[in-house]
Amino acid sequence: IKKLLMKSFTSKFFAYIILMSICSCGVKKTITNDNYEQIDINALINQINTPKTVSDWLFVKGKIKFKSNNDKIGLGFSMKIRPDSLIWVSINAPILGEVNRLMLTKDSVYSINRTNNSYLIRSLDQLENDLGVNLSFNKIENLLLSNIKIPQNNYSLLREGDNIKINHIPDSTSYVIDSKKKTLEQYSLIYSKDKDLLINYSNHSVDGPQAIEVLISEPILHVELTYNKIEERKKEKASFVIPSNYENLN
């Protein structure tokens, strides 16, 4: 039963990884309210849009929780990111050790499932055609590093306390900014009819958000990522060897 549950979560996590589509676009507006100081929205967006640079490798260690219907499971993960090149993820379960290994390159996604001795390889072009979602390595990387670019034109604004919600109609995205902390708190995307993606960022530090909550309407999936350790490294290994006896699920 545990293997079947793990297999189900593995396939859904794979879907979560490939559905990470971050849209970018880009009027100078100032919000005025009797109870608040003036806010230069353009300057605030520019500050949030300033990229978080990583010189060589970024190493992240943390916890990941999957929630789907009445099922839930918590696992550990290690992630290594080589900017504009490679994303490597190892998912581990207590006692069992590594249960999945994922690797994303500029053009492909690789997955090893150690619970059923299988592997899967898909090109991003294939996934775009299958899912009808605009995918790219950089969009997925920007999501994980919270380097989401907020559009600076064709948007409407809604203020709720310190939070400002920016709705960008052309690409069906919205962004919630904390005007005091100057942080991105939420991103949402309607990527297909009746299908949407919602991402909440929290527990911000100098390294960015330490907690990311992802909710996907289809396949129904609720994922929580907690970053417990973030390090920049000069050198790192990202091994991805598929055992010869593993079944190819392509």
Solvent accessible surface area in square Angstrom, and as a share of the most:
residue,aa,sasa,rsa
1,I,178,0.90
2,K,118,0.50
3,K,137,0.58
4,L,129,0.64
5,L,54,0.27
6,M,3,0.01
7,K,97,0.41
8,S,47,0.30
9,F,5,0.02
10,T,17,0.10
11,S,67,0.43
12,K,47,0.20
13,F,9,0.04
14,F,21,0.09
15,A,17,0.13
16,Y,2,0.01
17,I,17,0.09
18,I,8,0.04
19,L,6,0.03
20,M,1,0.00
21,S,2,0.02
22,I,5,0.02
23,C,25,0.15
24,S,68,0.44
25,C,64,0.39
26,G,27,0.26
27,V,84,0.48
28,K,137,0.58
29,K,73,0.31
30,T,69,0.40
31,I,25,0.13
32,T,96,0.56
33,N,59,0.30
34,D,149,0.77
35,N,128,0.66
36,Y,70,0.27
37,E,99,0.44
38,Q,124,0.55
39,I,18,0.09
40,D,52,0.27
41,I,0,0.00
42,N,38,0.20
43,A,54,0.42
44,L,9,0.04
45,I,0,0.00
46,N,71,0.36
47,Q,97,0.43
48,I,22,0.11
49,N,23,0.12
50,T,86,0.50
51,P,75,0.47
52,K,82,0.35
53,T,113,0.66
54,V,23,0.13
55,S,82,0.53
56,D,36,0.19
57,W,28,0.10
58,L,16,0.08
59,F,20,0.08
60,V,2,0.01
61,K,105,0.44
62,G,5,0.04
63,K,113,0.48
64,I,1,0.01
65,K,103,0.44
66,F,3,0.01
67,K,66,0.28
68,S,4,0.03
69,N,125,0.64
70,N,150,0.77
71,D,68,0.35
72,K,142,0.60
73,I,25,0.13
74,G,43,0.41
75,L,11,0.06
76,G,16,0.16
77,F,8,0.03
78,S,20,0.13
79,M,7,0.03
80,K,26,0.11
81,I,0,0.00
82,R,89,0.33
83,P,42,0.26
84,D,82,0.43
85,S,49,0.32
86,L,27,0.14
87,I,6,0.03
88,W,18,0.06
89,V,9,0.05
90,S,9,0.06
91,I,4,0.02
92,N,50,0.26
93,A,7,0.06
94,P,98,0.61
95,I,183,0.93
96,L,101,0.50
97,G,32,0.31
98,E,36,0.16
99,V,4,0.02
100,N,5,0.03
101,R,43,0.16
102,L,9,0.05
103,M,28,0.12
104,L,6,0.03
105,T,31,0.18
106,K,97,0.41
107,D,94,0.49
108,S,15,0.10
109,V,1,0.01
110,Y,52,0.20
111,S,7,0.05
112,I,0,0.00
113,N,11,0.05
114,R,72,0.26
115,T,15,0.09
116,N,54,0.28
117,N,73,0.37
118,S,2,0.01
119,Y,39,0.15
120,L,35,0.18
121,I,57,0.29
122,R,60,0.22
123,S,36,0.23
124,L,10,0.05
125,D,104,0.54
126,Q,92,0.41
127,L,8,0.04
128,E,52,0.23
129,N,127,0.65
130,D,104,0.54
131,L,68,0.34
132,G,59,0.56
133,V,6,0.04
134,N,91,0.47
135,L,8,0.04
136,S,35,0.22
137,F,4,0.02
138,N,60,0.31
139,K,37,0.16
140,I,1,0.00
141,E,11,0.05
142,N,40,0.21
143,L,1,0.01
144,L,9,0.04
145,L,25,0.12
146,S,12,0.08
147,N,16,0.08
148,I,2,0.01
149,K,60,0.25
150,I,1,0.00
151,P,0,0.00
152,Q,44,0.20
153,N,55,0.28
154,N,99,0.51
155,Y,17,0.06
156,S,52,0.34
157,L,50,0.25
158,L,90,0.45
159,R,43,0.16
160,E,114,0.51
161,G,39,0.38
162,D,57,0.29
163,N,57,0.29
164,I,0,0.00
165,K,68,0.29
166,I,0,0.00
167,N,42,0.21
168,H,3,0.02
169,I,131,0.66
170,P,89,0.56
171,D,32,0.16
172,S,52,0.33
173,T,5,0.03
174,S,13,0.08
175,Y,0,0.00
176,V,21,0.12
177,I,0,0.00
178,D,16,0.08
179,S,13,0.08
180,K,113,0.48
181,K,139,0.59
182,K,89,0.38
183,T,25,0.15
184,L,14,0.07
185,E,37,0.17
186,Q,49,0.22
187,Y,0,0.00
188,S,26,0.16
189,L,8,0.04
190,I,106,0.54
191,Y,32,0.12
192,S,46,0.30
193,K,173,0.73
194,D,121,0.62
195,K,59,0.25
196,D,60,0.31
197,L,0,0.00
198,L,51,0.25
199,I,0,0.00
200,N,38,0.19
201,Y,4,0.01
202,S,53,0.34
203,N,100,0.51
204,H,55,0.25
205,S,55,0.36
206,V,154,0.89
207,D,84,0.43
208,G,6,0.06
209,P,10,0.06
210,Q,28,0.13
211,A,25,0.20
212,I,4,0.02
213,E,48,0.22
214,V,0,0.00
215,L,58,0.29
216,I,6,0.03
217,S,40,0.26
218,E,93,0.42
219,P,50,0.32
220,I,108,0.55
221,L,3,0.01
222,H,40,0.18
223,V,0,0.00
224,E,48,0.21
225,L,11,0.06
226,T,54,0.31
227,Y,14,0.05
228,N,96,0.49
229,K,87,0.37
230,I,41,0.21
231,E,63,0.28
232,E,104,0.47
233,R,74,0.27
234,K,152,0.65
235,K,179,0.76
236,E,41,0.18
237,K,168,0.71
238,A,27,0.21
239,S,62,0.40
240,F,34,0.14
241,V,110,0.63
242,I,50,0.26
243,P,41,0.26
244,S,124,0.80
245,N,116,0.59
246,Y,30,0.11
247,E,110,0.49
248,N,78,0.40
249,L,79,0.39
250,N,86,0.44
